[in-house]
Every structure is written in C-alpha cells, then in structure tokens.
C-alpha cells in the first residue's frame, strides 16, 4: 500500500520549451498530469481604452487587438543595441552615445510669430476694448510682450537637453529598478503622433519627479522634446530659468489679474499665442490636472484647467483642426522621498534643494537592494473636437435648477438629485474667467473626465493598497 502511494505521488521535474518550470505527476492509473507554474506578470488585462460613450470614433481608431500582446519594456534600460555603434567601448559609453542620437527639433522665430499672432495684434492696434494698445506707445507694448514671453518659455537648448538626458538616465538607473511601459500603449501614442495632429498629455501628479520622468520617456521613444506646463509656485526663479531651457512653460502672474486689467489682457493674449504656436508646430504638451504634492485644498488643479482652457480655445477658434488628448498616469510601488523643504506649497524648490535631494537619493540607493519600481500608463488618445461635439449635444437636454427642484417642492418626487456629487469645487483663475460660462463648464468636465480615465488605467501598486488600508483603519 505504501509503495502504491509513493508511486502515485511521484514527481518528475522537467523544463518546458518556454523556460517555465513544470512537473509530471503520476496518478497511478496510467495518466500523467502536467502542472505548470504560471507567470503572473505576462497575462494582464489591457487597460486604457477611451470612453466609448463620449468618443466612439476615437474608441475604434488607433487600436488593434495585436497591440495587447506586445508586452512591457523598461524605458531606462539602454544597451548597445539602442545605439548605431557596436563594440567594447560602445558598451561603456552607451548612455552618452544614446543622448547624442536623440532628435531635438529646432525652434526658430518663435518671438516673431508670437508678435504676429491675431490676439496680440488686436491688443497692439487697440481693436480690443480695454486693450493695452489704447493710448500707449507700441514700442513699450512690444517690450512688455517680450518680457511676458520670456517669463513663459525659452527656446530649448539642444546641448543642455542632451546633457540633462544623459545625467537623468544615470540617475534613474540608480533610483529605479525599472520603469515599465506597455509597448501597445506607446504604439497607440506613436500612431497618434504620425496623424499630424498635436498631442496634449493630461497627467496625474503623484510626485515632482513626474515632470522629469515623462519628458525623458517620450524623448527616448522618439516623440521629441515634451513641453511641460509647470507650476511657478513650486520652483525658485533659478530653477524656472533652467526648466525653461529644457522645454518648460510657466504661466505669468499677470494672467490671473482681473478681466478689466490691461496687463491681464495682454498676458492672457501672449499665453494663448504661445499655446497656438506649440499646437501648430506639433510639439507635444504635458499638463498636470492635479495640484503638486503637499499642496492644501482640492486635488483638481485650477492651473491645469487654465492650460486646458487655452488648448480648448485654440481648437474652437480653428487655429488647429483638432488635438489628441492622452490621459497619463505614473504609479510607484514606493513613492520617492521628497525634500522636507517642499512639503508645503509656500516653499518653492530651488536648485540647491533639488541637488541635495538628488545626492540624498543617490546616497540612500548606494549599496541598497530595495530600489523603486515604477510604471507609466498611457491611455488611448481621443479627439478633443469629438469630445466637444458630444458634450454639447448632451447639454441640450439639461434641466434648469427650477425644473429639478419643482417636483420635490410639489411632493411629486422624494429623492433629492445630487448634482454636485460628480463635480469638485476648484478656485477659478483669471484665464478660466476670461472664457464663456459654457466653456468653463466644458473645461471642468473635460478635466474630470480625463483625470478619471488616467486613474482608471493605472495599475494597483503597493502604495495604493497601503493607502486604502490606512484609510479603512483610520476613517476619522
């Protein structure tokens, strides 16, 4: 009897052609059952499809079932195969050679094009009521336009971008174990970039590292220099000057002035002209829809909605026929440590503070085997024009507040409609107030829609699980 049991439970290890460990179990009745240990990371559901209700045409485009099986890649893993050269020396200098081979398109005559834009010319000629051109010398106004433009952006320096990419690649390999990106999601974005329409990436904002990691990722995938809309409150003047040369954008403080202010009108016109020029040139734009980490108040960013409003206005006016919106999210299994000085929104991050934070991160990673794993999520791009048409058609059947409350007052309905549940209150900035009320509502709903899509396409990491457990245990 013991011999029979030993024969039934006998196992024979064997290696399968795919490299997975298998074993043959003898059942004792002439049958052999093969047990295969599954690789859990291979079979994952493909997430990130756009909304089929709001954008049905976009849901059908840029997607094919074959991209679901493309798997993942590590974007910070650069080898000899990623360069045009081969050899022993190339394997030692592959990071440096890779940074030299990145294509950085030049930006020429940007100030002149901004000056010749329709909005700025209307202000210079005084055709806009309350414009700066009324009763002022045009030369002084041109100098003011150049000053505002210098606060918003600067032409990216190719040498500085390549040097920063090389240094960032080495830093990310020390800080991260890997940065995973689904090849199918990246292929959808690359096909969208080849369609000839501008790309606008709308992202969540978990850490300040997101604004550096995402431009590096898109540059490594051949999409050029990503223009990032930064929050000037989180950066010192010296850091803002550096980020402008790397492709950063900053909203001037005059843009938040009142609607009847001539300085506010001029600043908003210059910002609108900058966004129009970026969209026409086809440069990708990154906008954060959440407030920076550590900021108090609602998570939905008023500054991010202001940048989205400029993009929506450029599409509605007809500067570009359409724009493709890409919901983006970055998740970490361990959130990188932030400097203690930037935990509060009142303390902007400076160059020395950032350098000390980098050195502290490198020192903590030295000889440590517990490095961070991250994953970048790119949802399916969808048409902004299609969303606008779909949203306006849905608003045609909206009920007024009187129509909603009348059945409740008359006792014909017992359920009180909660019309504010799906909307989050955010402070309205000057650029949003300059839009029509209907456009303001469109920008808010679009921001919430994209932010929901970004969160919905994100993987559940250990940080999210820990946050859920803490919120469940400490509900008060």
C-alpha positions in Angstrom: 0.0 0.0 0.0 2.8 2.4 0.9 4.5 1.5 -2.4 1.3 2.4 -4.3 1.1 5.7 -2.6 4.7 6.5 -3.3 4.1 5.7 -7.0 1.0 7.9 -7.2 2.8 10.9 -5.7 6.0 10.5 -7.6 7.0 13.7 -9.5 9.5 14.2 -12.3 10.8 17.8 -12.8 11.1 18.9 -16.4 11.9 22.2 -18.2 9.4 23.3 -20.8 10.5 25.0 -24.1 9.3 28.4 -22.8 11.7 28.2 -19.8 9.0 27.7 -17.2 9.4 25.0 -14.6 6.9 22.2 -14.9 6.5 18.8 -13.2 4.9 15.5 -14.2 2.6 14.0 -11.6 2.0 10.2 -11.9 -1.6 9.4 -11.0 -1.0 5.7 -10.7 -3.7 4.9 -13.3 -1.6 5.3 -16.4 -2.3 9.1 -16.6 0.3 11.8 -16.2 -0.9 15.3 -15.2 1.4 18.2 -16.1 1.4 21.1 -13.6 2.6 24.4 -15.0 3.6 27.3 -12.8 2.1 30.4 -14.4 4.0 33.7 -14.9 1.6 36.2 -13.4 3.2 39.2 -15.0 2.5 38.0 -18.6 -1.2 37.7 -18.7 -2.6 41.1 -17.6 -5.7 42.8 -18.9 -5.2 45.6 -21.3 -6.5 48.9 -19.8 -6.6 52.4 -21.1 -9.3 52.4 -23.7 -11.0 55.8 -24.2 -14.7 56.4 -23.3 -16.9 54.7 -25.9 -19.9 56.9 -24.9 -18.2 60.3 -25.3 -15.8 59.5 -28.1 -17.0 56.4 -30.1 -14.9 57.2 -33.2 -11.7 57.6 -31.2 -12.5 54.3 -29.4 -12.4 52.5 -32.8 -9.2 54.2 -34.1 -5.6 53.8 -33.1 -6.3 50.4 -31.5 -5.9 46.8 -32.7 -6.1 43.6 -30.8 -2.5 42.7 -31.7 -1.1 45.5 -29.6 -2.5 43.8 -26.4 0.2 41.1 -26.7 3.2 43.4 -27.2 4.2 43.2 -23.5 6.3 45.7 -21.5 9.6 47.4 -21.8 12.0 49.1 -19.4 12.4 52.6 -20.7 15.6 53.3 -18.6 17.4 50.2 -19.9 19.8 51.5 -22.6 22.1 49.0 -24.2 24.5 48.7 -27.1 21.5 47.8 -29.3 19.9 51.2 -28.7 22.8 53.0 -30.5 24.1 52.9 -34.0 27.5 51.6 -33.0 28.9 48.3 -31.7 31.9 47.3 -29.7 33.5 47.2 -26.3 33.9 50.9 -26.0 30.2 51.5 -27.0 29.0 49.2 -24.2 30.8 51.5 -21.8 29.6 54.8 -23.3 26.1 53.7 -24.5 24.3 56.3 -22.3 26.4 59.1 -23.7 26.0 57.9 -27.3 22.3 57.4 -26.8 21.8 61.0 -25.6 23.8 62.3 -28.6 21.5 60.5 -31.1 18.2 62.0 -29.7 16.5 64.2 -32.3 15.7 67.7 -31.0 13.8 69.8 -33.5 14.9 73.5 -33.6 12.5 76.3 -32.6 13.1 79.3 -34.8 11.5 82.8 -34.9 9.1 82.0 -32.1 9.1 85.6 -30.7 8.3 87.0 -34.1 5.4 84.5 -34.6 4.0 85.4 -31.2 4.1 89.1 -32.0 2.3 88.5 -35.3 -0.5 86.4 -33.8 -4.1 87.7 -34.1 -4.7 88.2 -30.4 -1.5 90.2 -29.8 -2.0 92.3 -32.9 -5.6 93.2 -31.8 -4.2 94.4 -28.5 -1.4 96.3 -30.2 -3.8 98.1 -32.5 -6.3 98.8 -29.8 -9.1 96.9 -31.5 -9.9 95.0 -28.3 -11.9 97.0 -25.7 -9.6 97.8 -22.8 -6.6 96.6 -24.7 -3.1 97.8 -24.0 -2.8 99.5 -27.3 -5.1 102.3 -26.3 -3.1 105.4 -25.5 0.3 103.6 -25.2 3.4 103.6 -27.3 3.6 100.4 -29.4 7.3 100.0 -28.7 6.7 99.9 -25.0 4.0 97.3 -25.5 6.3 95.2 -27.6 8.9 95.2 -24.9 6.2 94.1 -22.4 5.2 91.3 -24.7 8.8 90.1 -24.9 9.1 90.3 -21.1 6.0 88.2 -20.7 7.1 85.7 -23.3 10.5 85.4 -21.5 8.6 84.5 -18.3 6.5 81.9 -20.2 9.1 80.0 -22.2 12.6 79.9 -23.7 13.8 78.1 -26.8 15.1 74.6 -25.7 18.8 74.3 -25.8 19.8 71.0 -27.6 23.1 70.7 -25.9 21.6 71.2 -22.5 18.7 68.8 -23.2 21.2 66.1 -24.3 23.4 66.7 -21.2 20.4 66.6 -18.9 19.1 63.4 -20.6 22.4 61.7 -20.0 22.6 62.7 -16.4 18.9 61.8 -15.8 19.4 58.4 -17.4 22.2 57.6 -14.9 20.2 59.0 -12.0 17.1 57.0 -12.9 19.0 53.8 -13.2 20.4 54.4 -9.7 17.0 55.2 -8.2 14.7 52.8 -10.1 14.9 49.1 -10.6 12.8 49.5 -13.7 10.3 51.9 -15.3 7.8 49.7 -17.1 5.8 50.9 -20.2 3.4 48.9 -22.2 4.5 48.7 -25.8 0.9 48.6 -27.0 0.1 51.9 -25.3 3.2 53.5 -26.6 2.4 52.3 -30.1 -1.1 54.0 -29.9 0.6 57.3 -29.0 3.2 57.0 -31.8 0.4 56.3 -34.3 -1.4 59.3 -33.0 1.7 61.5 -33.4 2.0 60.3 -37.0 -1.6 61.5 -37.8 -0.4 65.1 -38.0 -2.4 66.4 -35.0 -0.9 67.9 -31.9 -0.6 65.7 -28.8 -1.7 67.0 -25.4 -0.8 64.7 -22.5 -3.0 65.2 -19.4 -1.5 63.6 -16.3 -1.9 62.9 -12.7 0.7 64.4 -10.3 2.0 62.0 -7.6 5.5 63.4 -7.2 7.6 66.2 -8.6 9.6 63.5 -10.4 6.7 63.0 -12.8 7.5 66.2 -14.7 11.1 64.9 -15.3 10.3 61.2 -15.9 7.6 61.7 -18.5 9.6 64.1 -20.8 12.5 61.7 -20.7 10.3 58.7 -21.5 8.8 60.5 -24.6 12.2 61.7 -25.8 13.5 58.1 -25.5 10.6 56.9 -27.6 11.3 59.3 -30.5 8.5 61.8 -29.8 10.8 64.9 -29.4 11.0 67.4 -26.6 7.9 67.5 -24.4 6.8 70.9 -23.3 5.8 70.7 -19.6 3.4 73.2 -18.0 5.0 73.7 -14.6 3.6 75.5 -11.5 5.7 78.6 -10.8 4.8 78.3 -7.1 6.8 75.1 -6.7 10.0 76.4 -8.4 12.5 79.1 -7.5 13.5 81.7 -10.1 16.8 79.9 -10.8 15.1 76.6 -11.3 12.4 78.2 -13.5 15.2 79.6 -15.8 16.7 76.1 -16.1 13.4 74.4 -16.8 12.5 76.9 -19.5 15.7 76.0 -21.3 14.7 72.3 -21.0 11.2 72.9 -22.5 9.2 74.1 -19.5 6.3 76.5 -19.6 5.2 78.9 -16.8 2.0 80.9 -16.5 2.8 84.6 -15.9 1.4 86.1 -12.7 -0.3 88.9 -14.8 -2.6 86.2 -16.4 -4.5 85.9 -13.1 -5.4 89.6 -12.9 -9.0 90.8 -13.3 -10.7 90.8 -16.6 -10.7 94.6 -17.0 -7.0 94.8 -16.4 -4.9 95.8 -19.4 -1.9 93.8 -18.1 -4.1 90.7 -17.6 -5.5 91.0 -21.1 -2.0 91.3 -22.6 -0.6 88.4 -20.6 -3.5 86.1 -21.5 -3.2 87.0 -25.2 0.5 86.1 -25.1 -0.1 82.8 -23.4 -2.9 82.0 -25.9 -0.5 82.8 -28.8 2.2 80.6 -27.2 -0.2 77.6 -27.0 -1.4 78.2 -30.5 2.2 78.2 -31.8 3.0 75.0 -29.9 0.0 73.2 -31.3 0.7 74.4 -34.9 4.3 73.3 -34.7 3.2 69.8 -33.5 5.2 69.8 -30.2 3.7 67.6 -27.5 2.4 69.4 -24.4 2.1 68.0 -20.9 -0.4 69.4 -18.4 -0.9 68.2 -14.8 -4.5 68.0 -13.8 -3.7 67.6 -10.1 -2.1 70.0 -7.6 1.5 69.5 -6.7 2.3 67.0 -3.9 1.9 68.6 -0.5 -0.5 71.4 -1.7 -3.5 72.1 0.5 -7.0 72.2 -0.9 -8.7 70.3 -3.7 -6.7 67.9 -5.8 -8.0 69.1 -9.1 -5.7 71.8 -10.2 -7.0 75.3 -11.2 -3.8 76.0 -13.1 -4.0 72.8 -15.1 -7.6 73.7 -16.0 -6.4 77.1 -17.2 -3.9 75.5 -19.6 -6.6 73.1 -20.8 -8.8 76.1 -21.4 -6.1 77.6 -23.7 -6.0 74.4 -25.7 -9.8 74.2 -26.0 -10.0 77.8 -27.1 -7.3 77.2 -29.8 -9.3 74.3 -31.2 -12.6 76.1 -31.1 -11.2 79.1 -32.9 -9.8 76.9 -35.7 -6.1 77.5 -35.2 -5.7 73.7 -35.4 -8.4 71.4 -36.7 -8.2 69.1 -33.7 -6.0 67.9 -30.9 -5.5 64.4 -29.5 -5.7 64.1 -25.7 -3.7 61.4 -24.0 -4.6 60.6 -20.3 -1.3 59.8 -18.5 -0.6 58.4 -15.0 2.6 57.3 -13.2 2.5 54.8 -10.4 5.2 53.8 -7.9 5.5 50.9 -5.6 7.4 53.2 -3.3 7.0 57.0 -3.6 10.4 58.6 -4.0 11.5 60.7 -1.0 10.9 64.4 -1.4 12.9 67.1 0.3 11.5 68.3 3.6 11.5 71.9 2.4 9.0 71.3 -0.4 6.3 69.6 1.6 4.5 72.9 1.8 3.4 74.9 -1.2 4.8 78.1 0.4 8.4 76.8 0.0 9.4 76.6 -3.7 12.1 74.1 -4.8 15.4 75.7 -5.5 18.5 74.4 -7.4 20.5 73.7 -4.2 17.5 72.0 -2.6 17.0 69.8 -5.7 20.7 69.0 -5.9 20.8 68.0 -2.2 17.7 65.8 -2.8 19.4 64.1 -5.7 22.5 63.4 -3.6 20.4 62.2 -0.7 18.6 59.8 -3.1 21.9 58.5 -4.6 23.4 58.0 -1.1 20.3 56.1 0.1 20.4 53.9 -3.0 24.2 53.2 -2.7 24.6 49.5 -1.8 20.8 49.1 -1.2 18.9 46.4 -3.0 15.5 47.9 -2.4 15.0 50.2 -5.4 11.8 51.7 -6.7 9.7 50.1 -9.4 7.5 52.4 -11.5 5.1 52.1 -14.3 4.0 54.7 -16.9 0.4 54.4 -18.2 -0.6 56.0 -21.5 -4.3 55.7 -22.2 -5.8 55.6 -25.7 -5.7 59.1 -27.3 -9.1 60.6 -28.2 -10.2 63.6 -30.2 -10.8 66.8 -28.4 -13.1 68.0 -31.2 -15.2 64.8 -30.9 -15.5 65.3 -27.2 -16.6 68.9 -27.5 -19.3 68.0 -30.0 -20.5 65.0 -27.9 -20.5 67.1 -24.7 -22.5 70.0 -26.3 -25.1 67.6 -27.7 -25.6 66.1 -24.2 -26.1 69.6 -22.7 -29.0 70.3 -25.0 -31.3 68.2 -22.7 -30.1 69.7 -19.4 -32.7 70.8 -16.9 -32.6 74.1 -15.1 -32.5 74.3 -11.3 -36.1 75.2 -11.2 -37.1 72.1 -13.3 -35.1 69.9 -10.9 -36.5 71.3 -7.7 -40.1 71.8 -8.7 -41.1 68.1 -8.4 -39.6 68.0 -4.9 -41.3 71.1 -3.7 -44.7 69.8 -5.0 -44.2 66.5 -3.3 -44.1 64.5 -6.6 -40.5 63.2 -6.0 -38.9 62.1 -2.8 -35.3 61.7 -4.0 -33.2 64.8 -3.9 -31.0 65.0 -7.0 -27.3 65.3 -6.1 -26.0 67.5 -8.9 -22.7 68.3 -7.1 -21.5 64.8 -6.4 -19.5 64.4 -9.6 -18.1 67.9 -9.5 -15.3 69.1 -7.3 -15.0 72.7 -6.4 -11.8 74.4 -7.5 -10.8 78.0 -7.4 -11.2 79.7 -10.8 -8.2 81.6 -12.1 -8.2 84.6 -14.4 -7.7 82.6 -17.7 -10.8 80.5 -16.9 -12.9 83.6 -16.0 -12.0 85.0 -19.4 -13.8 82.1 -21.1 -17.6 81.9 -21.5 -19.6 80.1 -18.8 -20.3 77.2 -21.2 -16.6 76.9 -22.0 -15.7 76.9 -18.3 -18.1 74.1 -17.7 -16.6 72.2 -20.7 -13.1 72.6 -19.3 -14.1 71.4 -15.8 -15.9 68.3 -17.1 -13.1 67.6 -19.6 -10.5 67.8 -16.8 -12.6 65.4 -14.5 -13.2 63.1 -17.4 -9.5 62.8 -18.3 -8.4 62.5 -14.7 -10.9 59.7 -14.2 -9.5 57.9 -17.3 -5.9 58.4 -16.0 -6.7 56.9 -12.6 -8.8 54.1 -14.2 -5.9 53.0 -16.4 -3.4 52.9 -13.6 -2.1 49.7 -12.1 -2.8 49.0 -8.4 0.6 49.3 -6.7 1.6 48.6 -3.1 1.3 52.3 -2.3 -2.4 52.4 -3.3 -3.1 49.2 -1.3 -1.4 50.7 1.8 -3.3 53.9 1.4 -6.6 52.1 1.2 -5.8 50.0 4.3 -4.8 53.1 6.3 -8.0 55.0 5.2 -10.1 52.0 6.2 -8.4 51.7 9.6 -8.3 55.4 10.4 -11.5 56.7 8.9 -11.7 59.6 11.3 
